[in-house]
Amino acid sequence: MRKSLQLQQEMTQEFGACVFDVTLDCEDGAPVGGEAEHAALVVELALGAAPDARVAVRVHPVDHPAFEADIATIAGRAGHRLVHVMLPKVERPEDVERAARALDAAGAKQLPLQGLVESPAAVHRAFDIAAHPRLQSLSFGLMDFVSAHGGAIPSAGMGVQGQFTHPLVVRAKLEIASACHAHGKVPSHGVVTEIRDQAAFRAAASRAANEFGYTRMWSIHPDQIRAIVEVFAPAADEIHKASQLLRAAEAAQWAPISFDGKLEDRASYRYYWQVLERAHQTGRQLPDEAREWFAARVPSPTERRQ
């Protein structure tokens, strides 16, 4: 956990922005019987993190005996330093609601929740789960999902290739991504366990971003972080086009324009504004006019429309 926070600061200095969150893990990180001590360590690390650090925590599931204590200790003492709380093994909207009430009781009403979908039943309820107003993002728990099928999905379904080809796994991924986009939430792709094969991992990240509709991705090893940031960031030519197109649209007071021989209107303006937002969030080099927009916090075309 300390190494992850240190790497976050190093990359923040390098990119000029904090390009990934560090999630301190209680569910798998705490030894059995040592949950309280681990929660205290998480509090210590969160409070001691750099002022610009983005720190989150994954607590135990709502049906675990340590859940309430996790929330009371961590959110109660360090909630102001967290960016979100990750809730594993979400099965239904009521799980999110229970966690939201626990956060409120701990004095952390400002904290959003992120959920981890890990079973066939949870996938079935993904749209209802994503609709909860406190939920910010949904992630896919691949290995638990495969295990929940009692051998009906072979172990290859957890691998770097099988998870993108087995029909049940593909269906689950698409269902979660679609549920998130339907309710304006962030779909976060799960882990890829192949930590030594960089080419395979980069290909998996590219498929998650470009074919499956995911806009974030988990890493389980520091060597994966740069690849994720690079793959999920827009390319330089796309950033340039977005900046030029939006400058022309702004000059036209956001009326429809012709750009490179094509009609562009507010639908495409929103898309290209999102390109610039992703570039800004991933520390990409922005043209001067785009940097000015973000410095001035100019409302996006979506906000203008509203």
Protein Blocks (a to p, Z undefined) as FASTA:
>chain_A
ZZmmmmmmmmmmmnopafbdcdddfklmpcghilmmmmmmmmmmmmmpcfkbccdddddd
fkbfklmmmmmmmmmmmmmmpcbdcdehifbfklmmmmmmmmmmnopambccddddfbfk
lmmmmmmmmmpmkbmbdcddfklmmmmnnomacfklmmmklmmmgmklmmmmmmmmmmmm
mnopacdddddfblklmmlmmmmmmmmmmmnopabdcdfbfklmmmmmmmmpccfklmmm
mmmmmmmmmmnnopacdeehiacdfklmmmmmmmmmmmmmnopacdfklmmmmmnopacf
klmmZZ
